[in-house]
Each structure stands twice: as C-alpha cells, then as structure tokens.
Amino acid sequence: MDLEAIRSLASTDMATVDRLIQDRLRSDVVLINQLGSYIINSGGKRLRPMLVVLSARACGYGQGEDHALLAAVIEFIHTATLLHDDVVDNSDMRRGRDTANHIWGNQASVLVGDFLYSRSFEMMVELQEMTVMSVLSTATTTIAAGEVMQLMNVNDPDVTEERYLEVIYRKTAALFEAGCRLGAFLSGADEASQDAMARYGRHLGTAFQLIDDVLDYDGNPEEIGKNIGDDLAEGKPTLPLLRAMQTGSAEQAALIREAIETGGLERIKEVHAAVENSGAIAYTRRLAHDEADRAIECLRCLPNSEYKEALTGLARFAVERHS
C-alpha cells in the first residue's frame, strides 16, 4: 500500500485529528495562536498521529474519538520538540520555510513550545487513563534526556555508533513507540500486542531517523526543505559521518573529524564526497531497511486487515522516501 492509499484509508480519522488540533490550539493569547498555527500547519507529514490512529484501528478500535485525541496529543508533543530544537540548533529553516524562532524570536518559540507541552497534558487527562499518562510522561522525559545527550555529542567526533543510536531512540523513536503502544492500548489489545506495537514503533522511528540523517548528505534540498550538510554545520556527528571515519582513508577521517569539531561547512563538498565514497550512505540505508523489516515483523501478531497493510506500507515509506 503506497502513501496515497494509506492517507486515503486514514483520512476520516485524520480529519478528526486535524479538527481537534485546530480546536485545542486556540488561546486568548494572540501570539500563541499565530505561532502555534504557523508551526502546526507548516506542511509536516503528520506521520506520528497517523500511526496512532492506524495502530488503534489495526488492533480493533471501534467507535469514539479517544484515538484521535491521543493522536493530537502526540502531534502537540512532537511540535513542541520542533520549536525547542530549532532554538537549540539556531535553525532558520525547516521544511523549506522560515522557522518560528527566525520569525518571532527564540523566547516566543520556547514559550509556545511550553504551551503545547502543557496543553498536551491537559488533553491526556481527558482520556482518564493512568496508562496513557504513564507512557507519555515517560516518553517526554526520554525525549528531553535525548536532547541533552545530543547537545553533549555536538562537536564530538568520538561518539560511538551505540551512543548515536541511543540518542535517536530517545529523540525520535521513543515518541513513535509510545504512540503505537497507546493506539493498541485504547483498542483493548492484550499486553503482548501492545508490546509488539511498541516495538513496531521503536523500529520504525529508528528507521525514519536513520533516513533523515542520510538525506542530510544524499537528499535534494528542495525536497527535504533544508540545505545539504545542515547537521554538519551544527557539529552533529550522525551515522554517515561516523561510518565514513571508520571506513574511509586516514585523510578522509581527519577531514571529517575536523569538520565535526569546528561545525563548519567550508569543506562540505569534500566531506560529502568522503561520505559517499566510503560506503557510509549505503551502510546507513542498510541499517534503516533492517529496522523497517524488524518493524514489519512485529505486525505478525495482528489480524490481517487493510490497517495492518497500511502499517506495513508506512514502514516501507519510511526508508524509501526522498524528503
């Protein structure tokens, strides 16, 4: 099932999610409305909330809007992290548009991010499920710790692959994991199925981030909405760089090490060539495909349905996309 078919299948649920997002985004503070609307409507894939509703449906969710409310919560948490990330990274472009902090400033972006976190917890309470509160509070703590870990890794060329993978689990995969687990939970699925869906989300989120890091060196700037080498400019030692230092020549390793330490793009063409020629791009893509395969394997516990097919399709999309 391709992405267009998946979106069509989820369209009714996602219309409900979008309505809830717009409704709960409203505030009597004008700046919150302006900045919140800008970032929420900035052309994101809405992949995380879509995973929630598809996971719930695949596990037999019936009537009601609790799954859509949970999906909106997940999107608010994700959006809050984007606002904070762009401030920390001093980014001025995301998805081909000016970042919120570039338009309104860092202070407003941080505070509206805080508002979205707070609003998401208000919405969680409405579900009146302690499991939801427990899983999402743990996930947000994990995400915050991942942000700190990534900050500690900046300009450090000695980061190990294991440490890198731990950061992308915390920063990215943990929210995928939580959303898929809770989609299954709301459907009344047994604990084994909830665990399987959580593993699906974790593997999918890892694959998704691995491809994001590949696209920073192997993508089309117009498609990915940012410039090639943006991660390097911020001094982030992502897997393509780490692998290239391991498998490239001594000269290439020294070049990449210096680029990570300085966080500059003065020699980006040489770095890009080193990453490409060392096989680091292919290696990272291979790991991503392995993660996608593991995600699909986790779906074996589900009964056959178009929703299960959609979840399989999303795992394939995560590693085959160009943006």
N, C-alpha and C positions, 0 to 999 in steps of 0.2 A: 504494500500500500504506500503510495507516494504522499508527499507532504500535503498536496492539494486535497487528496481524498481524506487524509487524516483530519485536516481542518474542517472539511465539509461534515465529517462524522461528528466532530465535537462542536459544531457551530452553534447549536441551540444552547448547550451548556455554557459555551464561551460568551454568548450574548448576555446570559445571566451574570456571568463573572464580570464582564465589562460594565454592566449596569450597576452592579454592587461597587465596583471600583470607583466609578464616577460619583456615585451617591456618597460613599464614605470618605471620599477625598475632600468633600466640601467643608469649608470652615468659614467662620465670620471674620477671619484674618485674611485680607486680600492677598498678601504676598504668598501665603500658603496655597491659596487657590491657583495663583499664577504659576509659581514654580512647580508645584505638585502636578498640575495639568501638563506642563511642558515636558517634564521627565516621564510621566506615565504614558503620554501619547507620543513618545519620540520614535516610534517605529520598531520597538522591540518585538521579538518573536512570540512573546507570551508562552514560551515553552514550559516554564515551571508550572503555571496554573493549568495549562492544558494537560500536563502529566497527572496532576491531582484528579481532574475530572475523569480522565481516561482510566486511571488506576481504579477509581471508585466504580466506574461502570464495568470494567473488566472483572471486578470482584463481585458484581451483582447488585450494585447500589440501585435503589428503586426511586421512590418519589421524594420530593423535598428539595431544598436549596442549600442544605448544610455543606455539601461537597463544593458548591460554587462559592460559598462564604469562605471556606477553608482555602480555596484556590486564590481568592482575592487577598487573603492574609499573606499567603506565600509571595504573591506579587508585590505587596507592600514591603515586606521584609527585604526582598530582592532589590527593590527600587531604593530603599534606604541605604543598602550597602553600596549601590552605584553612586549615590550622592556623596557618601563619605569617601569612597575610593577615589573619585575624581578630585576631591580636595587633597587627600593624602598624596596622590600622584601628580598634583598640579596639572591635570589634564585640561585641555581646552577644546577637545573634540571627541565626541562619542557618536557612533552610528551615523557619521557624516554630518553631524550638526554641532553647533557650539554647545559645550557643557553648561549645565545650570550655574556652576560656580564661575564660569567665564562671563556669564551674563549678569548674574545677581550678586556674585561675590561668595567667598568661602564661608563667611559667617551665616548668611542666609541658607546656603546649601546644607551646612551641618545641622542647623536648627530645624529645617524642614525634614531632613532625614530623621532626626529625633522624633518629630511629629508623626512620621509614617510608622516608625517602630512602635510608638505609644498607641497609635490608632489600631495597629495590627493586634496588639494585646487586648485592647477593648473588644475587638471583634472575636478574638479567641474565646473570651469569657462567655459570649453569647451562645457558644456551642455547648456550654455546660458539661464539658468532658475533661476530667483531670488528665486523661492520657494525652489529649491534644495539647494542653498547657505544658505538660511534662516534656513531650517530644520537641515542641517548638522552642521552649525556653532553653533546652539543651542545645538545640541546633543553633540558636542565635549566639549562645555563649561560644560554641565551637567556631562559628564564623568569625566572631570578634578575635578569638585567640589566633585564628589563621591569618587575620590581617596583621596582627602583631608579629607573628612568625615571618610573614613575607617582608615586613619592614626590616626585621633583623637580617634577612637574607640579601637585602639590596646592597649592591656593590661588593658582594662576596663571591668570588669565583670558585671557592672551595665547597660550596653547597653540594651535598651528595644527591644522587637520584632519589634515594629513600626520603631525604628531607624535602625535596621538591614535591614528591608525590603526597607526602603528609600535608603540605601546605595546600595543594589543590583539592585534597579531600576536604579539608576544613573550610577553605574559602568558597568552594563551588559545589562539590559533590554532597556535602552534608545537607544542604537545603533540598536537593533532588531526593536524597534518601528520606528525609523527613516527610516531604510531600507525598511520595509514593506510599510510604508506610501508613500515613494517616488517611489517604484515599481508601486503602484496603480496610483500615480500622472502621471508618464511617460506614462501610458497606456491611459490617458484621462478619468479615472474614476471620477465620481462625488464626491463632498466633503464628503457626507455620507459614501461612500465606502472607501474613503481614511482614514476617521476617524476609520472605522471598522477595516481596515487593520492595522492601527497604534495600536489599542487596541489588535488585534491578536498578533502583535509583542511584545508588552509590556508583555502580559500574558505569551507568550512562553518564552521570555527571563528570566522572573522571575522563571518559572518552571525549566528552564535549570540550572540556578544558584543554586536553591534550591537542585537539584540533585547533582550538583558539590560539594556542602557542605556536603551532605550525604555521597558521595563517599570518602570524606576525612577520614571517620570513618568506612565505610561499603564497601569499594572497594578492588579490588585486585591490589596491587602496580604495577604488571607487565602490567595490563590492563590500569590503569589510568596514568601511566607514572610518578608517584611520590610516595613518601613514605606516609604511613598512618600517620595522625597527623601533616602533614606539616603546616596546618593552625594554629594549636595549638602552634607549635614551633615558629610561628611568632606572637603569642599572639592575634590572631584574634578571637573575640567572635562570632562565627557563630551560626545559629539557633539550631543545635543539642546540642551544649553546653548550650545555654541559656535555652532551654526547659528542659534539664536534671537538671539544677539547680532549676527550678521551681517545677518539679515533683518528683525528686529523694529525697533521705533521706537527713537529715541535714549534715551527714558525707560526702555524695556524693557531695552535693552543695559546701561544704567547700573545698573539694578536687579540684573540677573544678575551683572554684574561684581562688584558689592559682595558679593553672596551667595557667590560663589566665593572671594573674598578673605577673607571672615570665616568661611566654613564654617558658617553658622548657618541655622536653619530658621524664624527669626522671621517671614519674609515668604514662606513656602513657597507659600501659595495664590496670591500674585501672580506668583511665579516660574513656578508650574505653568501659570497662565493665559497667561503670556507665551510659554512653550514651545509650548503648544497652539495659540495664535492665530497664531504666526509661521510655522506650517507645518513646524517643526523635527522634530516627531514623524513626520509623513508623509515628510519628506526622509530621515530615518534609516531608516525602514522600507523606503523605496525602495532605498537602498543595500544593505540586508540582502538584499532579494529579488534584486538584481543579483548579489550574491555567491553566493547559493544557485543561481541559474541558471548561473553560471560553474562551480560545483562539479559540477552535473549534467552539464554539457558535458564535463567531464574524464572521465566514465564511458564515453564513447563507445568507448574502446579495449577495454572489457571485453566478453566474450561475453554474450549475453542469458541471464539466469537470474533466479531469484527473489531471489538475493542482490543482484544489480545493482538490481532493483526496490526492495529494502529500502534500499539506499544512497540511491537517488533519493528515497524516502519520507522518510528522515531529513533530507535537505536541505530538503524542504518543511516538515517538522515544526519545524525549527529557526527558521523565520520565521513560522510560523502559531500557535505556542504562546502560552499565556497565563500560563505560570509557568516 
